[in-house]
Amino acid sequence: MSSKEKMAKWLKRFRWISIIEGFSFLLLLFVAMPLKYMMDMPLAVTYVGWAHGILFVLYIYIVFPTARRCSWVFSKTLFALIASVLPFGPFIFDRYLTKEEKELAAT
């Protein structure tokens, strides 16, 4: 497997984790939290929050090996970390990664 194929594999894996983590964050903010505070159903936050916490830790855990293997500069790695705490951040960052993945596939 060539280095570009390995980079593409790491990017694809990171993108999947990023998208799933982003959806879990939106689900927590826009579904579970309103259920807790408007409908008095705190159990939704318990389960969705737990799942989001695991996905968030996984996201942070995978950022650094992906950055190292894909030769990201510090600012790109920082952008990935900041994106993880913004509600739509992972989706915005994914747009940049999609372009990078297409460039790797084209060469």
C-alpha positions in Angstrom: 0.0 0.0 0.0 1.5 3.3 -1.0 1.8 6.3 1.3 -1.0 8.2 -0.6 -3.3 5.2 -0.1 -2.5 5.1 3.6 -3.2 8.9 3.8 -6.5 8.4 2.0 -7.4 5.6 4.4 -6.7 7.7 7.5 -8.6 10.6 6.1 -11.6 8.5 5.3 -11.6 7.0 8.8 -11.3 10.4 10.4 -14.0 11.8 8.2 -16.4 9.1 9.3 -15.7 9.6 13.0 -16.0 13.4 12.5 -19.4 13.2 10.8 -20.8 10.7 13.4 -19.5 12.9 16.3 -21.0 16.0 14.6 -24.4 14.4 14.4 -24.2 13.2 18.0 -23.5 16.7 19.1 -26.4 18.2 17.1 -28.7 15.4 18.5 -27.6 16.3 22.0 -28.0 20.1 21.5 -31.2 20.1 19.4 -33.1 17.0 20.5 -31.9 15.7 23.9 -31.5 19.1 25.6 -34.9 20.4 24.6 -36.5 17.1 25.8 -34.7 17.5 29.1 -35.7 21.1 29.8 -39.0 21.5 28.0 -40.5 18.0 28.4 -38.8 17.0 31.7 -37.2 14.0 30.1 -33.6 13.9 31.4 -33.0 10.4 30.3 -32.5 11.5 26.7 -29.5 13.6 27.8 -28.1 10.8 29.8 -27.9 8.4 26.8 -27.2 10.8 24.0 -24.7 12.6 26.2 -22.9 9.4 27.0 -22.7 8.4 23.4 -21.5 11.8 22.3 -18.9 11.8 25.0 -17.4 8.5 23.7 -17.5 9.8 20.2 -15.9 13.1 21.2 -13.0 11.3 23.0 -12.6 9.1 19.9 -12.5 12.1 17.7 -9.8 13.8 19.8 -7.9 10.5 20.0 -7.8 10.1 16.2 -7.0 13.7 15.3 -3.3 13.4 16.3 -2.4 10.2 14.4 -4.3 11.5 11.4 -2.5 14.8 11.5 0.9 13.1 11.8 0.2 10.6 8.9 -1.3 13.2 6.6 1.4 15.8 7.4 -1.0 18.4 8.6 0.4 21.8 9.6 -0.3 23.0 13.2 -3.1 25.3 12.0 -5.0 22.5 10.3 -4.7 20.3 13.4 -5.8 23.2 15.6 -8.8 23.8 13.2 -9.7 20.1 13.6 -9.6 20.5 17.4 -11.7 23.7 17.4 -14.2 22.1 15.0 -14.9 19.4 17.5 -16.4 21.8 20.0 -18.5 23.9 17.5 -22.0 22.6 16.7 -21.5 22.5 12.9 -17.6 22.5 13.0 -17.0 18.9 12.0 -19.2 19.4 8.9 -17.3 22.5 7.9 -13.9 20.8 8.5 -15.2 17.8 6.5 -15.5 20.0 3.4 -11.8 20.7 3.5 -11.0 17.1 4.1 -13.2 16.0 1.1 -11.1 18.2 -1.2 -7.9 16.8 0.2 -9.2 13.2 -0.2 -10.2 13.9 -3.8 -6.7 15.3 -4.6 -5.1 12.2 -3.1 -7.4 10.0 -5.3 -6.6 12.0 -8.4 -2.8 11.6 -8.2 
